[in-house]
Each structure stands twice: as structure tokens, then as C-alpha cells.
Amino acid sequence: MLGAMHEKYTLTSPERLPRDAEGKESVFAGGALPKRRMLVGLDVICLLVASIPFFACELKAVTPYQRGLFCGDSSITYPYLDSEAIPDGLLIAGGIIITGLTIALGECCRVRFCGVKSRAFVRNLYVSTLYKELGSFLFGCCVGQSMTNVAKLCVGRLRPHFLSVCNITYTSLNCTVGTYIPHITCKQPDHAMVEEARKSFFSGHASFAMYTMLYLAFYLQARLSGSGARLLRPLLQLLLVLLALYTGLSRISDYRHHPGDVLTGFLQGALTACWVAFYISSMFKSSQPGLSPTSVSLDVSPSSQQTDVSSASQPSFMISAGEKESEGERLSVLLR
């Protein structure tokens, strides 16, 4: 009976961790570290692949769909304005710098003052936490802008200032009001301006601004404690959303987009922010060990890790302290 009980308790014992060069059990020994390095490389590859459509559009590698127009359509007769309320450079710099610096500062403060423990194979806690949060944010930027550029190229909707950029009028076209003109010959010598005037749907400014600002609002919700000034966090979130709304609505005033383009951009940016914040980023998730670049805890001793593995592999013996005591009493009676 003792042999059977011994077999009962030893068959379910957890496997020991691999040993390093000094003979000590370590989570970094064996093949765990190379696997996680490969996963980091895979993350970088995914980031690059997600940004391919964005760069294909920005580098003019693909031309937009050549859409025609209806004669007399007043929605594309607005003048071309040289100045913009929020230029592309300001949008990208503001969205990435404001959100990126806030996330970086927040994660560094969590490591420094809140005693956050990293589960990454990178031994530097600051690097590992920034890798998780900033990596997710940048991935969402690439995905959102790639989706925007794919829509611009596939739809080819004419901007409100298309006739002004094309340097034509309905009179010069000698067309009948309401008739569809499939092919348009522009008098504008700058071909790049004409191609850009065919990328109205949907607004990249509205999409990017809503994604970055709403994602930052989610980050403040997850990281900024409301135990002090209760209205500070919602006030900051409101200001961020208002900034995104102003950015998108300014594109209507600049005659760069139609109202439907801006509304669709807001929706796409908001959905992307929710997707990344709740399903990719770890800001609303509890850390769970697994096979990923951030799955190994640096601050847990091997004995405690063995205890965790034992508890996972022996649910029938580790349910409660009372059951453990009853099993120990039975074993002591048999040994007597």
C-alpha cells in the first residue's frame, strides 16, 4: 500500500527546470531563451508586414482607383487651400510623441515606484515593460494607417477640392448636368497632386488622431489611479477625445475630406484603439505565464516556480489547505 501511495504521489510530480552552466535551475537555461528571442523577431516581422500597405501608398507605389464624376456635383467644387490646420508632420509627431512619451513615463514610474515585476526574458525591467506597451501601440498605428491607405487606394473618392486641383470646370468639360463622366483629363501638370486628390475616403487624420488619443485615454484609465482627484482622469480623457475630434473636423474646414470620410475615420480609429487596448496590449490583463516574449518571470525563485507548476499539474491534491492536511493525516496513520 505504501508503494502504491508513493507511486501516486511521485507520478504527478512536476518536471524540474533546466539547469544553466553552473548547475543551477534557471528559466533561461535550455531552449527557453532562444525561443523567446525568436518570438521577439516574429513580433518585429509582424510590425513590418502590417506597415507594408501604408508605405506602399506613401511611396506612390500603387495608384488610386480612377473614379469618374457626375457633371454638376457641387461637393467637389471647393477651392484648394495651401495651408492646413494640422499638417501631416504635426499630426504624426503629436500623436506618436504625446502618446508614446506618456506611456513610456507611466511604465517607468510603475517600475520605479509601484514595484512592477516583469515576466520578460529581458533582465532590464524598464526595457521589458516598454517593449510590451509601446510595441502594442506602434502595431496599432501600423494596422490603422495601413487600413486607411488601402481604403484610399481601392475607393478613389474625389476630394472636395478635386476640380480646383485638376484645374478644370464643368463648363470646360461641356457636359450635361447629371451625366456621369468616367474618364477625366486634368490640366494640372503636377500629377502627384491629382493622385492625392483621389484619396478622400476615408480620413487618415481622423483615424490616426482618434486612435492615438483614445488609446492614450484607455491607458490613463488603466494606469492612472483615481483615488486622489477623482475628476482629473476623466478631464484628461475628455481633452484627448476633443483634440482628436478637432483634428478630424478640421479636415472638413480645409476641404480635404467630406463629412462621411471624417466620420468613418473616427469609427475606424476608435475600433482599432479598442481592439489593441483590450485584446493585444496587457494594460487591462493580468499577467499569465505562457510561451511568449513576456512569459518568464525574472523575480520568482525556482522553488516558487516549481510550486506553481505542481499546483497546475496536481489539481486534486492542491485544492485547499484542509484537503492537504487530511491527506497528510492519512499518510501518517499508514506509516504507523
N, C-alpha and C positions, 0 to 999 in steps of 0.2 A: 504493500500500500504506500509505503514511504517512497519507493521507487516511482510509482505511478504519479504521486503528487510532485515529486521532484521533476519528473518529465513535464508535468502540467505547468509548472512554473518556469521551466527553462526553455520550452519550445517557443514561447511568445516573447522572449527577451529581445530588446531592440539591438540592431546591429550597431557596432561601435563606429565612431567617426574615423576617417582615415588619419594616418599619422604623418607628421612632417619629417624633415631631415633629422631633427633632434629626437625623434621617437615620441613626440607629444601629439595627442589628439588635437586636430585642428580642422576647422571648416574650410580652410584654404588649401589643405593637402589634397592629393589625388587629382581628380579631373574637375572639381567644382569650379575652381578659379578660371581655367581656360574656357569652360562652358559659358560662364557669365561674361567673360570678355567677348566671346563670340556673340552673345546676346546684345551687348553694347554696340558692337559693329553692325548687328542687324537693325538696331534702332536708328543708327546713322543712315543706313541704306534706305530704310522706310522714310526717313525725313527727306532724303534726296529725291526719292521716287515721287513722293507726294508733291514736291515743288516743281516737277518737270512741266506740267501744263502751264504753271504760272510763268516760268522763264521762257517757254515756247511762245507765249503771247507777247511778253515784254520785249523779246529779241526779234519780233516780227517774223518768226519762222513760219507762222501759219497766218493766212489772211482770213478776215472775217467773211461771213456769207454775204454775197452781193444781193441785198434786198432792194426791190424797187420801191416806188412810191405812188400814192394816189394824187392826181392833179388837184390842186386846191387845198391840200392838207395843211391846215394852219399850225399844227403842232410842231412842224419842223422849219418854221419861217423866222425864228428868233435870231437876233444878231449874235455874232461871235464876240465874246468878251476876252480880252487878253489876260486880264487879272482874274485870279480865283480867290475866294475867301480862305480856303485851306488847300494849298498846293500839295502835290503828291509827296514831296520831301518832308513837309511838315507833318503830314498825316502818318507816314511810316515812322519817322523819328519820334513823334509824340506818342503814338500807340505802343511801340516797342519799348522805348526808353521809360515812359511812365509806368507801364505795367511791369516790365522786366526789372526795373530798379526796385519797385515796391515789393515784388515777390522775392528778389534777392535779399533786400533788407529784412523782410519778415522772416525768411528762413534762417538767416544768420542770427537774428535775435532769438528765435526759437532754440537754436543750438546753444547759444551763449547763455541765455537766462532761464530757459524752460527745461533744460536737461533732456532735449530730444535725443533719442537713441536711433542711430541709423542701422538699417539692415542691408546696406550695400556692401559689395566686396571692396569698394574704395575705402581706405582707412581714414581718410580725412572726412569728418562729418559734414563740414561745410560743402565740400565738393559733391558729396553723395546726395544731400538734400537739394542742392541747386540743380543737380542732374535730373532729379525726378520732376520737380515743379517747372523749371524753365524748359526742360525738354518737352513736356506735355504742352506747354503754352506755345512754343515755336511750331510744334507739329500741327496744332490747330490753326495757326497763322497760314502755314503752307497749304493745308487742306482747304481752308476757306477761300483763299485767293485763287487757288487752282480751280475750284468750282466756279468762282466768279468769271475767270477768264475763259473757261470752257463755254459757259453760257453766252458770253460776249461773242465768241467766235462762231458758235452754232446758230444763234438767233440773228445777229447782224442788224439789230434795230437801229434806226437812224436817230441821231441825237436831235434835240430841239433846234440847234443851230446848223443843221446839215446844209440847207440851201445857201446859207451865208458862207460856210466853209467851201462848199462846192463851187461857189461863185456863179450861181445860175438863179433864174427866177422862173415862175410859171409862165410868164409872158414870153421869155426866151425859148421855152420848151414848146410853145404854140400848141398847148394841149387843151382838151375839153375837161371841164371840172367834173371830177368823179371818176375819170378813167384811170386805169392802172398802167403805169409806165414801168415795165420790167427792167429795162436797161437804161442807165443814166450815164451820160458823158459829162464829166465835170471839167470846168475851165481852170480849176485850181492846179497850179504847177507842182505844189508840194503834195506828192502822193501820200506821204505819211499822215498828213492832216486829214485827208479824205478817208483813209483807212481807220483812223481814230474816231472819226465822226460816225462810223458804223458800229460803234461798240457802246450803245446806250444801255442795253439790258444785260445784267442789272447793275446797280451802282456798286462799284468796288469801294468807294469812300464810305458809303453807308454800311456795307458789310463788314469792312475792316474795323471801322470805328465802333460799331455795336459789339463785335466780337471782343476786341481788346478791353473796352470799358466794362462790358457786362462780365467778362471773365475776371477782371480785377474786382468787381463788386462781389462776385462769388468768393473770391479769395479773402476779401475782408470779412465776409460772413463766416467763413470757416476759421480764420486765424485771429481776427480782432475781437478781443473779449468785450462783452457789453456790460460787465459788472460795474464799470465806472460811470462815465457819461453815457446814458442809455440811448440818447438821440444822436450821438456823434457818428456811429457807424451807419445808420440809415441816411443821415445827411450826406455823408461822403458818397454813399451809393447813389443817392439821387443826383448829386452833382456829376458823377461819372456818366450816368444814363443821359442826363441833359446835354452833356458835352457830345455824346455820340449822336443824339438827335439833331443838335445844331449842325454837326458836320454833314450829316446826310441831307438835311433840309437846305443847306447852303448850296448844294449841287443843283437844286431846282432854281434857286435865285440866279445862279451862274449860267443857266441854260445849258447845263451839261447832261441833265437827265430829266426824264419825265417823272411825274409823281409815282406812277406804278413801279418804275425802276428802283426808286429810293425805298419804297415800302417793301419790295421783295428783298432788297439788300439788307434792310433791318431784320427781316424774318430769317434770312439765311444766316446772318451773323449771330443772332440770338440762339438759333438752334445749334449752331456749331459750338458756341460757348457752353451751352447746357450739356452737349454730348461730351466735350472734352473734360469739363469740370466734374461731371458725375460718373463718367464711365472710363475715362483714361487717367486723369490725374488722381492723386492719392489724397487730396485735401479733405474729402468727405469720407474717406475709407479708413478703417482700422488696419494696421499692418498685419498681414498674414504671411507666414513663410511659404515660399514656393520656388520653383525654378525660374528665376528672373534675375536681371542685373541687380535688383534691390531685395533679394530674398534671403540674405545671410546676415545675421546679427553679429556685430563686432563686439558687443558688450555683454554677451551671455556666455557664461562659462560652459565648458564641455559637459560638466556634470549636470547642469540645469538643462542643457540641450538634450542629454540622454533621458532625463526625466520627462521632458516634453514628448520625445519620441515614444517613450514607454507608455505614457498616458494615451497617446494616439493609437498605439498598436494593441493595448490591452484595455479596452473599454469595460470589460466585465469585471476587472479587478480594481479599477481606479475610479469607480463611480462616486464613492463618498468615503469619508474617514470612518464612518461606522462600519461599513462593509469590510474595510481593511482590518479593523480591529477584530471583527468576528472571524475572518479567515485566519488571523494570527492566533486566536484562541483555539481554533480547531487544530491548527498545526501543533501548538504546544501540548494539547491533550494527547495527540497521537505520538508525539515524541516521548511522553512519559511512559 
